[in-house]
């Protein structure tokens, strides 16, 4: 009989450092927002304000709409070795066991999802269904269905699958924006093969994001704006609902932070408002029509906030412009500049990358949005017509800092106020093609470990191309031009530099505190 390789119980480690996808899985990887349909009436209960919840009532009402998802992927074909010739009669099977002719064993995985329409649309995680060859859905009443994928979006880790049915129980969507830190929540799913398990906790934080969570989704453009909870989430919970004290879905359980791969108190859920927006597109178009500003962005730093003259360290710094190679960046056309700090979109404050991405994600290509920025003390407003991303979105989730390279360093001119040493680009360096002919500037050859530039600039691979602040903005072509820009700055002041990185071949903005203070 054919055996099957069960990989249930294995945790797909997203990356070193403790973040993992909360699914039991090891594989290559019309709007429906109506409330209260068949079986979808919200549980009566306390306000979503942290009061004592009626867990039993909520669980009883919500669980019937939660499903177990079983997936299979065919294993790669095995390479067969040649069987010896002149095999004695009756010995064929004996030799076959050494010749790689064992049956190919499909890989299996499991996760969770929940019904969002009575006709059988199911919301889950992209990493749950992955590129599975077969998907089976099991309801709490033990009915089984084959499912097909309607659409997937790796950048938000949202997927929609469909089973054929009618009058199926569904869940009600809540308002994740209104959910407060400290509010009670329930996580429902199928952890570690324990079907339809209910765990309770609180909302620990909102708006969790950053490069680590992007890497956990194995997508540098991932939109990370998670709800953090201490409700127990384990492998197999992925795709299940996170519900409030009224039984309304406010998130999709997606991943955990753990050194062991199992629950340690830190779970993350995708806000349902974001997931709903993606699911609407997937159901209507089979793909996501993603609007983009055409910029690379990162969370504002203390130094950048000081240069922009912000009252607090909150906002998103424009690093550079990005396009599909065919059309110009919408933000650039509108008048934004590298070094601008975005503080609001459509009047909604923006304090971090995830918040900006989430606002833009709710828009459609062609929409015109107002973007408020601080440009080194001057507040400006621009009207930007959003473009459509051709494939991957062109708004970076967060600018990943370049790493040091093995490019040789050499002695140069000391820029003491920054704690770095720089030199003019040599003809040899340019001639060897390490930098495009269009890039002009001074190359960083050394960075003092105690300087303010220590985590900002990288010796050997960074080229300073311009000084953006203090104003006026000016190009840097020689070491003396950089020194001139530093004249008059004192300890604690900041300087904003345009930087080209040889290794990644990208431009970025770095704001460095003078004197390392």
TORRO-47682 format. One record per residue (C-alpha): x, y, z; residue number from 1. Coordinates in Angstrom, 3 decimals, always signed. Each point is the difference from the previous one (the first is absolute). Layout:
BEGIN
<node <X, Y, Z>, NUM>
...
//
This chain:
BEGIN
<node <+0.000, +0.000, +0.000>, 1>
<node <+1.247, +3.481, -0.816>, 2>
<node <+1.316, +1.804, +3.087>, 3>
<node <-0.365, +3.729, +0.508>, 4>
<node <+2.541, +2.348, +1.526>, 5>
<node <-1.794, +1.902, +2.689>, 6>
<node <+1.733, +3.182, +0.933>, 7>
<node <-2.639, +1.078, +2.508>, 8>
<node <+1.754, +1.220, +3.080>, 9>
<node <+2.879, +1.622, -1.862>, 10>
<node <+0.125, +3.754, +0.318>, 11>
<node <+1.054, +2.012, -3.012>, 12>
<node <+2.664, +2.282, +1.488>, 13>
<node <-0.215, +3.314, -1.761>, 14>
<node <+3.454, +1.203, +1.024>, 15>
<node <+2.490, -0.171, +2.818>, 16>
<node <-0.992, +2.119, +2.937>, 17>
<node <-3.232, -1.574, +1.132>, 18>
<node <-2.714, +0.991, -2.459>, 19>
<node <-1.938, -2.821, -1.614>, 20>
<node <-3.072, -0.565, -2.101>, 21>
<node <-2.771, -1.366, +2.217>, 22>
<node <-0.989, -2.893, -2.191>, 23>
<node <+0.732, -3.704, -0.070>, 24>
<node <+1.459, +0.092, -3.464>, 25>
<node <+3.164, -0.716, -1.903>, 26>
<node <-0.489, +0.719, -3.665>, 27>
<node <+1.541, +2.280, -2.590>, 28>
<node <-1.887, +2.807, +0.397>, 29>
<node <-24.020, +12.815, -4.528>, 30>
<node <+0.858, +1.345, +3.529>, 31>
<node <-0.779, -2.422, +2.803>, 32>
<node <+0.131, +2.387, +2.940>, 33>
<node <-3.616, -0.493, +0.970>, 34>
<node <-0.828, -0.668, +3.620>, 35>
<node <-2.277, -2.571, +1.623>, 36>
<node <-0.992, -2.544, -2.583>, 37>
<node <-0.866, -3.629, +0.665>, 38>
<node <+1.658, -0.946, +3.245>, 39>
<node <+1.929, +3.252, +0.124>, 40>
<node <-1.793, +1.954, +2.716>, 41>
<node <+2.574, +1.549, +2.315>, 42>
<node <+0.125, -1.309, +3.515>, 43>
<node <-1.593, +2.212, +2.556>, 44>
<node <+2.558, +0.989, +2.541>, 45>
<node <+1.847, +2.843, +1.602>, 46>
<node <+1.339, +3.026, -1.778>, 47>
<node <+3.421, -0.421, -1.629>, 48>
<node <+1.617, +1.826, +2.883>, 49>
<node <+1.704, -2.734, +1.966>, 50>
<node <-3.021, -0.893, +2.144>, 51>
<node <-0.606, -3.567, +1.161>, 52>
<node <-0.880, -1.925, -3.146>, 53>
<node <-2.499, -2.809, -0.422>, 54>
<node <+2.476, -2.389, -1.604>, 55>
<node <-2.348, -2.979, -0.189>, 56>
<node <-2.712, +1.878, -1.896>, 57>
<node <+2.515, +1.497, -2.423>, 58>
<node <+1.696, -3.337, -0.680>, 59>
<node <-3.343, -1.757, -0.541>, 60>
<node <-1.126, +2.549, -2.558>, 61>
<node <+3.295, +0.442, -1.855>, 62>
<node <+1.464, -3.504, -0.240>, 63>
<node <-2.494, -1.448, -2.565>, 64>
<node <+1.329, +2.447, -2.638>, 65>
<node <+3.635, -0.976, +0.615>, 66>
<node <+1.425, -2.688, -2.283>, 67>
<node <+2.959, -2.336, -0.015>, 68>
<node <+2.058, +0.163, -3.191>, 69>
<node <+2.008, -3.049, -1.119>, 70>
<node <+2.395, +0.431, -2.939>, 71>
<node <+2.093, -2.329, -2.113>, 72>
<node <+2.822, +0.621, -2.424>, 73>
<node <+1.448, -2.633, -2.257>, 74>
<node <+3.630, -0.750, +0.738>, 75>
<node <+2.584, +0.700, -2.716>, 76>
<node <+0.706, -2.854, -2.333>, 77>
<node <+2.887, -2.158, +1.154>, 78>
<node <+2.916, -0.759, -2.284>, 79>
<node <+0.166, -3.724, -0.675>, 80>
<node <+3.265, -1.866, -0.170>, 81>
<node <+0.438, -2.620, -2.697>, 82>
<node <-0.926, -3.520, +1.030>, 83>
<node <+2.649, -2.656, -0.565>, 84>
<node <-0.462, -2.131, -3.089>, 85>
<node <-0.465, -3.772, +0.118>, 86>
<node <-1.921, +0.068, +3.294>, 87>
<node <-0.850, -3.578, +1.011>, 88>
<node <-3.731, -0.864, -0.198>, 89>
<node <-1.826, +0.784, +3.237>, 90>
<node <+2.644, +2.485, +1.192>, 91>
<node <-1.471, +3.099, -1.682>, 92>
<node <-1.635, +1.383, +3.141>, 93>
<node <+3.177, -0.607, +2.006>, 94>
<node <+2.000, +2.197, -2.366>, 95>
<node <-2.808, +2.547, -0.387>, 96>
<node <+0.260, +1.062, +3.661>, 97>
<node <+3.538, +1.204, -0.668>, 98>
<node <-0.778, +1.738, -3.282>, 99>
<node <-2.029, +3.044, +1.170>, 100>
<node <-3.348, -1.441, -1.056>, 101>
<node <-1.739, +0.598, +3.300>, 102>
<node <-3.372, +1.725, -0.483>, 103>
<node <+0.142, +3.796, -0.010>, 104>
<node <-1.445, +1.217, +3.294>, 105>
<node <-2.118, +3.151, +0.029>, 106>
<node <+0.741, +2.665, +2.595>, 107>
<node <-2.847, +1.017, +2.266>, 108>
<node <-0.811, +3.042, +2.074>, 109>
<node <-2.850, +1.453, +1.986>, 110>
<node <-1.340, +3.347, +1.066>, 111>
<node <-3.202, +1.853, +0.720>, 112>
<node <-2.485, +2.251, -1.779>, 113>
<node <-3.471, +1.425, +0.526>, 114>
<node <-3.113, +0.380, -2.127>, 115>
<node <-0.903, +3.504, -1.113>, 116>
<node <-2.980, -0.728, -2.296>, 117>
<node <-2.787, -2.581, +0.206>, 118>
<node <+1.000, -1.187, -3.495>, 119>
<node <+3.411, -1.200, +1.168>, 120>
<node <+2.670, +2.695, -0.322>, 121>
<node <+2.672, -0.545, +2.655>, 122>
<node <+2.630, +2.435, +1.247>, 123>
<node <+3.407, -1.374, +1.014>, 124>
<node <+3.735, +0.656, -0.287>, 125>
<node <+1.945, -0.102, -3.232>, 126>
<node <+2.648, -2.145, +1.656>, 127>
<node <-2.623, -2.577, +1.022>, 128>
<node <-1.066, -0.851, -3.544>, 129>
<node <+3.331, +0.879, -1.631>, 130>
<node <+0.318, -1.859, -3.289>, 131>
<node <-1.916, -3.064, +1.202>, 132>
<node <-1.219, -2.490, -2.597>, 133>
<node <-3.033, -1.028, +2.050>, 134>
<node <-1.946, +1.783, +2.747>, 135>
<node <-2.572, -1.611, +2.298>, 136>
<node <-2.245, +1.957, +2.358>, 137>
<node <-1.584, -1.598, +3.074>, 138>
<node <-2.857, +1.660, +1.919>, 139>
<node <-0.761, -0.425, +3.684>, 140>
<node <-2.858, -2.365, -0.914>, 141>
<node <+2.622, -2.216, -1.726>, 142>
<node <-1.190, +0.712, -3.546>, 143>
<node <+2.879, +0.016, -2.478>, 144>
<node <+0.340, +2.053, -3.181>, 145>
<node <+2.560, +0.401, -2.747>, 146>
<node <+1.042, +3.635, -0.323>, 147>
<node <+1.456, +2.092, -2.787>, 148>
<node <+2.180, +3.092, +0.323>, 149>
<node <-1.733, +3.222, -1.057>, 150>
<node <+3.035, +2.202, +0.531>, 151>
<node <+3.084, +0.596, +2.138>, 152>
<node <+1.970, +3.071, +1.040>, 153>
<node <+3.491, -0.652, +1.433>, 154>
<node <+0.520, +3.628, +1.020>, 155>
<node <-2.809, -0.152, +2.559>, 156>
<node <+0.044, -3.803, +0.517>, 157>
<node <-3.714, -0.154, -0.853>, 158>
<node <-1.681, -2.660, -2.139>, 159>
<node <-3.584, -0.837, -0.966>, 160>
<node <-1.109, -3.550, -0.765>, 161>
<node <-3.472, -1.306, -0.940>, 162>
<node <-2.077, -3.071, +0.744>, 163>
<node <-3.349, -0.804, -1.577>, 164>
<node <-2.773, +0.399, +2.500>, 165>
<node <-3.005, +2.023, +1.097>, 166>
<node <-1.387, +1.376, +3.262>, 167>
<node <+3.382, -0.486, +1.621>, 168>
<node <+0.735, +1.734, +3.335>, 169>
<node <+2.067, +3.179, -0.288>, 170>
<node <+1.792, +2.455, +2.247>, 171>
<node <-0.656, +3.694, +0.500>, 172>
<node <+2.740, +2.541, -0.618>, 173>
<node <+0.850, +2.366, +2.825>, 174>
<node <+1.885, +3.294, +0.077>, 175>
<node <+3.661, -0.673, +0.694>, 176>
<node <+0.721, +3.740, +0.097>, 177>
<node <-2.352, +0.368, +2.981>, 178>
<node <+1.538, -2.948, +1.859>, 179>
<node <+2.040, +1.197, +2.955>, 180>
<node <+3.202, -1.287, +1.529>, 181>
<node <-0.985, -2.093, +3.002>, 182>
<node <-3.310, -1.159, -1.515>, 183>
<node <-0.903, -3.674, +0.267>, 184>
<node <+0.304, -2.171, -3.111>, 185>
<node <-0.421, -3.655, -0.947>, 186>
<node <+2.130, -1.925, -2.508>, 187>
<node <-1.675, -2.973, -1.634>, 188>
<node <+1.779, -2.543, -2.143>, 189>
<node <+1.576, -3.414, -0.373>, 190>
<node <+3.354, +0.164, +1.801>, 191>
<node <+2.235, -3.066, -0.041>, 192>
<node <-2.809, -2.076, -1.502>, 193>
<node <-2.388, +0.819, +2.861>, 194>
<node <-3.023, +1.039, -2.059>, 195>
<node <-2.136, +3.001, +0.928>, 196>
<node <+1.928, +1.065, +3.072>, 197>
<node <-1.003, +3.273, +1.712>, 198>
<node <+2.566, +2.064, +1.932>, 199>
<node <-0.444, +3.355, +1.741>, 200>
<node <+2.207, +3.016, +0.567>, 201>
<node <+0.173, +3.734, -0.495>, 202>
<node <+1.178, +2.372, -2.703>, 203>
<node <+3.596, +0.649, +1.025>, 204>
<node <+0.828, +2.613, -2.655>, 205>
<node <-1.163, +1.360, -3.345>, 206>
<node <+1.853, +1.039, -3.104>, 207>
<node <+2.867, -2.457, +0.442>, 208>
<node <+2.266, -0.045, -3.036>, 209>
<node <+3.530, +0.350, -1.309>, 210>
<node <+2.532, -1.828, -2.158>, 211>
<node <+0.039, -3.140, +2.186>, 212>
<node <-3.709, -0.620, -0.502>, 213>
<node <+0.420, +0.695, -3.722>, 214>
<node <+2.734, -2.612, -0.171>, 215>
<node <-2.199, -2.446, +1.899>, 216>
<node <-2.395, +0.184, -2.929>, 217>
<node <+2.964, -0.458, -2.347>, 218>
<node <-0.975, +3.139, -1.867>, 219>
<node <+1.962, +3.252, +0.325>, 220>
<node <-3.082, +1.955, -1.090>, 221>
<node <-2.249, -1.632, +2.582>, 222>
<node <-2.516, +2.309, +1.623>, 223>
<node <+0.533, -0.497, +3.710>, 224>
<node <-2.505, +1.676, +2.297>, 225>
<node <-0.871, -2.764, +2.431>, 226>
<node <-2.145, -0.285, +3.109>, 227>
<node <+2.081, -1.589, +2.748>, 228>
<node <-1.720, -2.322, +2.474>, 229>
<node <+0.954, -2.286, +2.846>, 230>
<node <-2.806, -2.446, -0.819>, 231>
<node <+1.683, -3.369, -0.569>, 232>
<node <+0.817, -0.453, -3.706>, 233>
<node <+1.909, -3.060, -1.196>, 234>
<node <+0.822, -1.716, -3.298>, 235>
<node <-3.339, -0.772, -1.633>, 236>
<node <-1.697, +3.214, +1.182>, 237>
<node <+0.968, +1.878, -3.167>, 238>
<node <-3.003, +1.388, -1.860>, 239>
<node <-2.342, -0.249, +2.969>, 240>
<node <-2.021, +2.902, +1.385>, 241>
<node <+0.944, +2.292, +2.848>, 242>
<node <-3.341, +1.183, +1.398>, 243>
<node <-0.981, +2.647, +2.520>, 244>
<node <-2.264, -0.410, +3.013>, 245>
<node <-3.066, +0.334, -2.258>, 246>
<node <+1.123, -2.835, -2.262>, 247>
<node <+0.941, +2.311, -2.889>, 248>
<node <+3.107, -0.733, -2.028>, 249>
<node <+2.656, +2.681, +0.403>, 250>
<node <+2.973, -1.923, -1.391>, 251>
<node <+1.406, -3.086, -1.720>, 252>
<node <+2.524, -1.887, +2.119>, 253>
<node <+3.203, -0.196, -2.005>, 254>
<node <+3.268, -0.490, +1.898>, 255>
<node <+1.723, -0.275, +3.337>, 256>
<node <+3.240, +1.263, +1.509>, 257>
<node <+1.695, -2.862, +1.782>, 258>
<node <+3.434, -1.518, +0.484>, 259>
<node <-1.510, -3.503, -0.058>, 260>
<node <-2.555, +0.308, -2.789>, 261>
<node <-2.850, -0.361, +2.488>, 262>
<node <-2.091, +2.386, +2.087>, 263>
<node <+1.996, +2.319, +2.242>, 264>
<node <-2.481, +2.842, +0.434>, 265>
<node <+0.515, +1.940, -3.217>, 266>
<node <-2.438, -0.544, -2.864>, 267>
<node <-0.794, +2.223, -2.967>, 268>
<node <-3.219, +0.437, -1.962>, 269>
<node <-0.716, +1.855, -3.238>, 270>
<node <-2.587, +2.769, +0.599>, 271>
<node <-3.314, -1.046, -1.517>, 272>
<node <-0.545, +3.352, -1.731>, 273>
<node <+3.153, -0.592, -2.039>, 274>
<node <-0.859, -3.646, -0.652>, 275>
<node <-3.533, +0.907, -1.103>, 276>
<node <+1.302, +2.531, -2.482>, 277>
<node <+2.347, -2.578, -1.507>, 278>
<node <-2.676, -2.704, -0.029>, 279>
<node <-2.443, +2.283, -1.828>, 280>
<node <+2.555, +0.398, -2.786>, 281>
<node <+0.777, -3.708, -0.125>, 282>
<node <-3.664, -0.959, -0.278>, 283>
<node <-0.838, +2.682, -2.562>, 284>
<node <+3.160, -0.156, -2.147>, 285>
<node <+1.959, -3.092, +1.035>, 286>
<node <+2.931, +2.286, +0.804>, 287>
<node <+0.793, +3.064, +2.055>, 288>
<node <-0.064, +3.385, -1.740>, 289>
<node <+2.554, +1.752, +2.138>, 290>
<node <+0.362, +3.778, +0.090>, 291>
<node <+3.506, +1.388, +0.549>, 292>
<node <+1.640, +3.327, +0.742>, 293>
<node <+3.239, -1.069, -1.685>, 294>
<node <+2.339, +0.650, +2.910>, 295>
<node <+2.381, -1.876, +2.244>, 296>
<node <-0.755, +0.696, +3.637>, 297>
<node <+1.132, -0.668, +3.541>, 298>
<node <-1.065, +0.965, +3.511>, 299>
<node <+1.320, +3.425, +0.952>, 300>
<node <+3.007, -0.008, +2.327>, 301>
<node <+0.744, +2.398, +2.864>, 302>
<node <+2.577, +1.759, -2.171>, 303>
<node <-2.424, +0.359, -2.915>, 304>
<node <-2.708, +1.310, +2.326>, 305>
<node <+2.435, +2.629, +1.255>, 306>
<node <+0.941, +1.036, -3.559>, 307>
<node <-3.673, +0.218, -0.990>, 308>
<node <-0.770, +1.942, +3.198>, 309>
<node <-2.718, -2.431, +1.048>, 310>
<node <-1.595, +0.352, +3.415>, 311>
<node <+0.359, -3.766, +0.550>, 312>
<node <+1.750, -2.953, -1.622>, 313>
<node <-2.856, -1.156, -2.228>, 314>
<node <-0.263, -0.145, -3.765>, 315>
<node <+1.371, -1.703, -3.096>, 316>
<node <+3.156, +1.150, -1.769>, 317>
<node <+0.137, +0.025, -3.805>, 318>
<node <+3.238, -1.716, -0.976>, 319>
<node <-0.156, -0.080, -3.786>, 320>
<node <-2.439, -0.436, -2.859>, 321>
<node <-0.875, -3.360, -1.522>, 322>
<node <-1.754, -0.780, -3.269>, 323>
<node <-0.738, -2.913, -2.277>, 324>
<node <+2.535, +1.303, -2.498>, 325>
<node <-2.724, +1.240, -2.334>, 326>
<node <-1.725, +2.766, +1.924>, 327>
<node <+1.302, +2.675, +2.334>, 328>
<node <-0.662, -0.133, +3.725>, 329>
<node <-3.392, +1.593, +0.837>, 330>
<node <+1.517, +1.576, +3.123>, 331>
<node <+2.863, +1.491, -1.984>, 332>
<node <-2.391, +1.429, -2.588>, 333>
<node <-2.018, +1.594, +2.814>, 334>
<node <+3.082, +1.704, +1.460>, 335>
<node <+1.160, -2.119, +2.928>, 336>
<node <+3.756, -0.178, +0.585>, 337>
<node <+2.332, -2.509, +1.676>, 338>
<node <+0.364, +1.028, +3.631>, 339>
<node <-3.614, +1.133, +0.336>, 340>
<node <-1.767, -1.443, +3.037>, 341>
<node <-3.596, -1.032, -0.691>, 342>
<node <-2.176, +0.835, +3.018>, 343>
<node <-3.535, -0.455, -1.379>, 344>
<node <-1.953, -1.398, -2.958>, 345>
<node <-3.521, +1.219, -0.669>, 346>
<node <+0.143, +1.749, +3.370>, 347>
<node <+0.719, -3.244, +1.844>, 348>
<node <+3.201, +0.172, +2.074>, 349>
<node <+2.783, -2.344, -1.098>, 350>
<node <+2.414, -0.995, +2.748>, 351>
<node <+1.677, -3.054, -1.525>, 352>
<node <+0.471, -1.951, -3.219>, 353>
<node <-2.803, -2.483, +0.700>, 354>
<node <-2.534, +2.783, +0.538>, 355>
<node <+0.919, +1.635, -3.325>, 356>
<node <-0.173, -3.295, -1.874>, 357>
<node <-3.353, -0.813, +1.510>, 358>
<node <-1.527, +3.336, -1.058>, 359>
<node <+1.339, -0.305, -3.542>, 360>
<node <-1.104, -3.639, -0.184>, 361>
<node <-3.591, +1.104, +0.533>, 362>
<node <+0.205, +2.184, -3.117>, 363>
<node <-0.316, -0.964, -3.656>, 364>
<node <+2.337, +0.804, -2.895>, 365>
<node <-1.005, +3.380, -1.419>, 366>
<node <-1.183, +1.387, +3.337>, 367>
<node <+1.420, +3.401, +0.911>, 368>
<node <+1.147, +0.390, +3.605>, 369>
<node <+1.305, +2.953, +1.982>, 370>
<node <+3.419, -0.612, +1.547>, 371>
<node <+1.256, +2.272, +2.787>, 372>
<node <+3.759, +0.127, +0.516>, 373>
<node <+2.503, +1.863, +2.127>, 374>
<node <+2.931, +1.211, -2.075>, 375>
<node <+2.640, +1.117, +2.482>, 376>
<node <-2.365, +2.222, +1.949>, 377>
<node <-2.424, +0.886, -2.807>, 378>
<node <-3.371, -1.758, -0.149>, 379>
<node <-1.124, -0.702, -3.543>, 380>
<node <-3.018, -1.756, -1.537>, 381>
<node <+0.063, -1.848, -3.321>, 382>
<node <-2.730, -1.619, -2.078>, 383>
<node <+1.211, -3.383, -1.259>, 384>
<node <-1.781, -2.117, -2.614>, 385>
<node <+0.644, -3.603, +0.990>, 386>
<node <+1.319, -2.401, -2.619>, 387>
<node <-0.621, -3.729, -0.309>, 388>
<node <+2.793, -2.366, +0.950>, 389>
<node <+0.873, -2.220, -2.977>, 390>
<node <+0.934, -2.967, +2.139>, 391>
<node <+1.635, +0.489, +3.325>, 392>
<node <-0.861, +3.332, +1.614>, 393>
<node <+2.503, +2.750, -0.470>, 394>
<node <-0.458, +1.454, +3.482>, 395>
<node <+2.656, -1.667, +2.086>, 396>
<node <-1.238, -1.439, +3.273>, 397>
<node <+3.053, +1.376, +1.763>, 398>
<node <+3.388, +0.919, -1.317>, 399>
<node <+2.345, -2.817, +0.977>, 400>
<node <+3.342, +1.294, +1.078>, 401>
<node <+2.853, -1.194, -2.216>, 402>
<node <+2.594, -2.234, +1.543>, 403>
<node <+3.727, +0.407, +0.043>, 404>
<node <+1.750, -1.505, -3.002>, 405>
<node <+3.403, -1.360, -0.763>, 406>
<node <+0.764, +3.006, -2.199>, 407>
<node <+3.440, +1.194, +0.931>, 408>
<node <+0.340, +3.097, +2.127>, 409>
<node <+2.847, +2.473, -0.049>, 410>
<node <+1.214, +3.051, +1.805>, 411>
<node <-1.641, +3.272, -0.899>, 412>
<node <-0.931, +3.393, +1.359>, 413>
<node <-1.440, +0.055, +3.512>, 414>
<node <-3.412, +1.618, +0.492>, 415>
<node <+0.379, +0.182, +3.768>, 416>
<node <-3.406, +1.503, +0.731>, 417>
<node <-1.663, -3.097, -1.481>, 418>
<node <+2.577, -2.500, +1.229>, 419>
<node <+0.732, -1.258, -3.504>, 420>
<node <+2.807, +0.016, -2.521>, 421>
<node <-0.746, +0.682, -3.668>, 422>
<node <+1.876, +0.114, -3.276>, 423>
<node <-0.747, +1.114, -3.547>, 424>
<node <-1.164, -2.749, -2.343>, 425>
<node <+3.077, -1.387, -1.724>, 426>
<node <+0.174, -0.469, -3.756>, 427>
<node <+0.721, -3.679, +0.621>, 428>
<node <-3.098, -0.410, +2.145>, 429>
<node <-2.183, +1.507, -2.739>, 430>
<node <+1.811, -1.738, -2.854>, 431>
<node <-0.504, -3.410, +1.590>, 432>
<node <-3.736, +0.617, -0.145>, 433>
<node <-0.577, -0.006, +3.738>, 434>
<node <-2.054, +3.164, -0.327>, 435>
<node <-2.047, +1.325, -2.941>, 436>
<node <+1.577, +2.942, -1.845>, 437>
<node <-2.975, +2.155, +1.025>, 438>
<node <+0.800, -0.365, +3.710>, 439>
<node <+2.236, +2.759, +1.319>, 440>
<node <+1.131, +0.537, +3.579>, 441>
<node <+2.481, -0.980, +2.693>, 442>
<node <+0.477, -3.537, +1.221>, 443>
<node <-0.164, -0.910, +3.696>, 444>
<node <+3.135, -1.957, +0.883>, 445>
<node <-0.250, -0.169, +3.786>, 446>
<node <-2.628, +0.523, +2.718>, 447>
<node <+0.918, +0.467, +3.656>, 448>
<node <-1.814, -2.435, +2.276>, 449>
<node <-0.895, +2.763, +2.471>, 450>
<node <-1.348, +2.451, -2.580>, 451>
<node <-3.561, +0.902, -0.852>, 452>
<node <+0.630, -1.465, -3.471>, 453>
<node <+0.742, -3.459, +1.381>, 454>
<node <-3.334, -1.575, -0.966>, 455>
<node <-0.713, +2.433, -2.821>, 456>
<node <+2.928, -0.173, -2.402>, 457>
<node <+2.005, -2.998, -1.202>, 458>
<node <+3.690, +0.126, -0.761>, 459>
<node <+0.989, -1.196, -3.438>, 460>
<node <-3.459, -0.139, -1.506>, 461>
<node <-1.624, +3.409, +0.667>, 462>
<node <+0.494, +3.084, -2.166>, 463>
<node <-1.212, +3.385, +1.279>, 464>
<node <-1.511, +1.782, -3.007>, 465>
<node <-1.657, +3.081, +1.500>, 466>
<node <-0.800, +2.021, +3.088>, 467>
<node <-3.742, +0.472, +0.306>, 468>
<node <-0.089, +1.773, +3.366>, 469>
<node <+1.013, +2.548, +1.190>, 470>
<node <-1.351, +1.928, -2.931>, 471>
<node <+0.762, +0.827, -2.720>, 472>
<node <+0.073, -3.438, -1.553>, 473>
<node <+3.323, -0.543, -1.743>, 474>
<node <+1.932, -2.703, -1.837>, 475>
<node <+3.163, -1.463, +1.490>, 476>
<node <+2.762, -0.730, -2.507>, 477>
<node <+3.133, +0.471, +2.099>, 478>
<node <+1.072, -0.499, +3.590>, 479>
<node <+0.386, +3.755, +0.426>, 480>
<node <-3.636, +0.528, -1.010>, 481>
<node <-1.085, -2.379, +2.769>, 482>
<node <+2.256, +1.778, +2.480>, 483>
<node <-1.481, +3.354, -1.028>, 484>
<node <-3.512, -1.303, +0.686>, 485>
<node <+1.107, -1.038, +3.496>, 486>
<node <+1.432, +3.407, +0.846>, 487>
<node <-2.138, +1.808, +2.511>, 488>
<node <-1.636, -3.185, +1.334>, 489>
<node <+0.525, -0.746, +3.657>, 490>
<node <-0.398, -3.094, +2.148>, 491>
<node <-3.618, -1.159, +0.106>, 492>
<node <-0.919, +1.573, -3.348>, 493>
<node <-1.110, -2.290, -2.814>, 494>
<node <+0.896, -0.254, -3.670>, 495>
<node <-2.063, -1.802, -2.652>, 496>
<node <+1.955, -1.734, -2.747>, 497>
<node <-0.888, -1.618, -3.300>, 498>
<node <+1.790, -3.363, -0.154>, 499>
<node <+0.587, -2.535, -2.793>, 500>
<node <+0.860, -3.555, +1.051>, 501>
<node <+2.271, -1.900, -2.369>, 502>
<node <-1.054, -3.447, +1.168>, 503>
<node <-3.770, +0.448, -0.278>, 504>
<node <+0.225, +2.601, -2.795>, 505>
<node <-2.633, +2.129, +1.701>, 506>
<node <-0.350, +3.572, +1.209>, 507>
<node <-1.149, +0.866, +3.494>, 508>
<node <-0.141, +2.852, +2.500>, 509>
<node <+1.920, -0.030, +3.286>, 510>
<node <-0.165, +2.637, +2.736>, 511>
<node <+3.038, -0.047, +2.299>, 512>
<node <+0.470, +1.799, +3.305>, 513>
<node <+3.167, +2.069, +0.019>, 514>
<node <+2.548, -0.920, +2.660>, 515>
<node <-1.794, -3.256, +0.658>, 516>
<node <-2.050, +1.650, +2.748>, 517>
//
